[in-house]
Each structure stands twice: as structure tokens, then as C-alpha cells.
Amino acid sequence: MVHMTEAQFKRLRLGTKPNGARVADEAAPARRAKGRSRLERVAYPDAPLEFEVPLPYDPRPKERPRTVSDMRQVEAAFMSAKGNLAAFRSMLAKGFSRTFTPKGTKEYEDLIALAARTAMRSRPPMRCPVEVRITFVLKGDAGHWPTSSADGDGDNLEKAVLDALNGIAFEDDRQVVRSAREKVCGPEPKLVISIAPARP
């Protein structure tokens, strides 16, 4: 157990709610710890959000970004070097590549983002810490678990959804401090997403 003086307690600007939960002075700014901004562990007023995303296919895991050579830049470097091999090699050493999200993942994330924008009804993204619950419904008999290697693992299924919600339901998925996910089978594939301010 840590003991502190009343002065130390006041410096932390903490109090208690009637139910004993800690609450910070709402005027208190975010705390900084070694260059990192921290938010008080209090009840935030943002309204929770729950919506469904009907899918034309089973939920998809996040695919890894692909990196390829950007041939246009290589060709431009070749032309710029004007036959000087040393100059061309020097330009190539700078690296001419581009990274992109695979088409399937991009389309899937766009579908989720569209549903989230509709559910948000033009309200701004949440700025507070959030907790997220996602149910992944894969097409199949509800009496079975979706554990096939083709069904995707929970981590990558969740990553695709959180990335799609960035800048829409919340400003950034680093705000997610608590999450729960479930994979189930059902008659039609869909996502059931619930986002709410994190409980203190």
C-alpha cells in the first residue's frame, strides 16, 4: 500500500465520487509522464455508439501492408543519371519503394468506415479513452464455433475494424484502453460494434 500526505494528494488533484470511485478535477489538464500525455481516469460524457455492419462476405483479418519498388521513380532516376552508373547507384541507394494496403483489406475497411460514418450522424470522433466490443459473425451454423484457419485469428480481425474506425468513431485507436471480441457463426456475416467511453 502506498501512503501519501494530504498535500501530495491535493497536488494530484484527485477526489472521490460518492460510490468511492476516483474522479479528477475536470479542469485539470492531461498529465504528462516522460513526454506522454495522459488523461484522467474519470467518467467522460461522450455518448456510446452501437451499430451493425452487414457484410457480403465473412469478416476479414487485417492483411500486412505490401512494399514494392516504385518503377516510375527508378526510371526517373535512370534518366536523370544520363548513363552515369555511379550517379544511378547513388540514387537507388535512397530507396525507391512504396507501401500500400492490399485491395481486399482497403475495400473491407472502407465498408466498415461507411457504416461508422452513418452511425455517427456527423458527430465528431470521441476524444476520450474508449472501450470497444466487437462481435464477428461468420456465416455458418450457430451451433458451431468459427475456428477454421480460413476464419482468421481474433487479433487480426480486430485490427482491421479498429483501423477502419480511426478518425471516425474515435480520433485514433490508441484511445482503446479496453476491448472484447467474440467470433460466432450465424445465418449472415456481419459485425456488431459497440464503442463507449471507458469506465473508470
C-alpha positions in Angstrom: 0.0 0.0 0.0 1.3 3.5 -0.9 0.8 6.3 1.7 0.8 9.9 0.8 0.3 13.2 2.6 -2.7 15.4 2.2 -0.6 17.9 0.3 0.6 15.2 -2.1 -3.0 14.1 -2.6 -4.1 17.6 -3.4 -1.2 18.0 -5.9 -2.6 15.0 -7.7 -6.0 16.9 -7.8 -7.9 13.8 -7.0 -11.1 13.3 -5.2 -13.7 10.6 -4.8 -17.2 10.1 -6.0 -19.9 9.1 -3.5 -19.5 5.5 -4.7 -15.8 5.6 -3.9 -14.6 5.9 -7.5 -11.8 8.3 -8.1 -12.6 11.4 -10.1 -10.2 14.1 -11.3 -10.9 17.8 -11.3 -12.5 18.3 -14.8 -10.5 21.5 -15.3 -7.2 19.6 -14.8 -5.2 19.2 -18.0 -4.0 15.9 -19.3 -1.0 14.7 -17.2 2.4 14.4 -18.8 4.7 11.5 -17.9 8.0 11.4 -19.7 6.7 13.3 -22.7 3.5 11.3 -22.9 0.1 12.9 -22.4 -2.2 11.1 -20.0 -5.9 11.6 -19.5 -7.6 11.4 -16.1 -9.4 8.2 -15.2 -12.8 9.7 -14.9 -16.3 9.3 -16.4 -16.4 11.0 -19.8 -19.7 12.4 -21.2 -19.4 11.1 -24.8 -22.5 9.2 -25.9 -21.9 5.5 -26.6 -22.2 4.1 -30.1 -23.5 0.8 -31.3 -24.1 -0.3 -34.9 -24.1 -3.3 -37.2 -22.2 -3.7 -40.4 -23.9 -6.2 -42.8 -21.2 -7.9 -44.9 -21.2 -9.6 -48.3 -18.5 -12.0 -47.1 -17.1 -13.2 -43.7 -15.2 -10.7 -41.6 -11.6 -10.3 -42.9 -8.4 -10.2 -40.9 -6.0 -7.2 -41.5 -3.5 -8.1 -44.2 0.0 -6.9 -43.9 0.9 -3.8 -45.9 2.9 -4.6 -49.1 6.0 -2.8 -50.1 7.1 -2.8 -53.8 9.6 -1.0 -55.9 8.2 2.2 -57.5 9.3 1.7 -61.0 8.4 5.2 -62.1 10.9 6.6 -59.6 13.6 4.1 -60.7 13.0 5.0 -64.4 13.2 8.7 -63.5 16.5 8.1 -61.6 17.9 6.2 -64.6 17.0 9.0 -67.0 18.4 11.6 -64.6 21.7 9.8 -64.2 22.2 10.1 -68.0 24.3 6.9 -68.3 26.4 7.7 -65.1 26.3 4.3 -63.3 27.7 5.8 -60.1 25.1 8.5 -60.0 22.4 6.0 -60.7 23.5 3.7 -57.9 23.7 6.6 -55.6 20.1 7.5 -56.4 19.0 3.8 -56.0 20.6 3.8 -52.5 18.0 6.3 -51.4 15.3 3.7 -51.9 12.5 3.9 -54.4 9.7 1.9 -52.9 6.1 2.5 -51.9 3.9 0.8 -49.3 0.2 0.2 -49.8 -2.7 -1.6 -48.1 -3.8 -4.7 -50.1 -7.0 -4.1 -52.1 -9.1 -6.6 -50.2 -8.3 -5.0 -46.8 -8.9 -1.5 -48.2 -12.3 -2.4 -49.5 -13.3 -4.1 -46.3 -12.1 -1.2 -44.1 -14.0 1.3 -46.4 -17.2 -0.7 -45.9 -16.8 -0.5 -42.1 -15.9 3.2 -42.2 -19.0 4.0 -44.3 -21.2 2.2 -41.7 -19.5 4.0 -38.8 -19.9 7.5 -40.5 -23.6 6.7 -40.9 -24.0 5.7 -37.3 -22.0 8.7 -36.0 -24.5 11.1 -37.8 -21.9 13.8 -38.3 -20.9 13.9 -34.7 -17.2 14.4 -34.1 -15.0 11.4 -33.2 -14.6 10.5 -29.5 -11.5 12.1 -27.9 -11.7 10.2 -24.6 -10.4 6.8 -23.7 -12.8 4.2 -25.1 -13.8 0.6 -24.6 -14.8 -1.4 -27.7 -16.7 -4.6 -28.1 -16.8 -6.4 -31.4 -18.8 -9.5 -32.4 -17.7 -11.1 -35.6 -20.5 -13.1 -37.1 -19.3 -15.6 -39.8 -21.7 -17.4 -42.0 -22.5 -20.9 -40.6 -24.5 -23.0 -38.2 -24.9 -21.1 -34.9 -24.2 -24.3 -33.1 -20.6 -24.3 -34.2 -17.5 -22.2 -33.4 -15.7 -20.5 -36.3 -12.2 -21.9 -35.6 -11.1 -22.8 -39.1 -7.8 -21.4 -40.3 -9.8 -19.7 -43.0 -11.8 -17.7 -40.4 -8.9 -15.5 -39.3 -7.4 -15.0 -35.9 -9.1 -12.6 -33.4 -6.1 -10.2 -33.2 -6.1 -9.5 -37.0 -9.9 -9.4 -37.3 -10.0 -6.8 -34.6 -7.1 -4.8 -36.1 -8.9 -4.3 -39.4 -12.0 -3.0 -37.6 -10.1 -0.6 -35.3 -8.1 0.8 -38.2 -11.3 1.4 -40.1 -12.8 3.3 -37.2 -9.8 5.7 -36.9 -10.8 9.3 -37.3 -14.5 8.4 -37.4 -15.7 6.8 -34.2 -12.6 7.9 -32.3 -9.6 10.0 -33.2 -7.0 7.2 -33.0 -7.2 3.5 -31.9 -4.5 4.2 -29.3 -7.5 5.5 -27.3 -8.8 2.0 -26.9 -7.9 1.0 -23.4 -10.3 -1.9 -23.0 -11.6 -4.3 -25.7 -13.6 -7.5 -26.0 -14.1 -9.6 -29.1 -16.1 -12.6 -30.0 -16.3 -14.9 -33.1 -19.6 -16.6 -33.6 -21.4 -18.3 -36.5 -24.8 -17.0 -37.8 -27.1 -17.0 -40.8 -25.5 -13.9 -42.4 -22.0 -12.4 -41.9 -21.8 -9.1 -40.1 -20.1 -7.1 -37.4 -21.7 -5.8 -34.3 -19.7 -3.0 -32.9 -20.1 -1.2 -29.6 -17.9 1.8 -28.6 -18.3 3.7 -25.3 -16.2 6.0 -23.1 -14.0 3.8 -20.9 -15.4 3.2 -17.4 -13.0 4.5 -14.7 
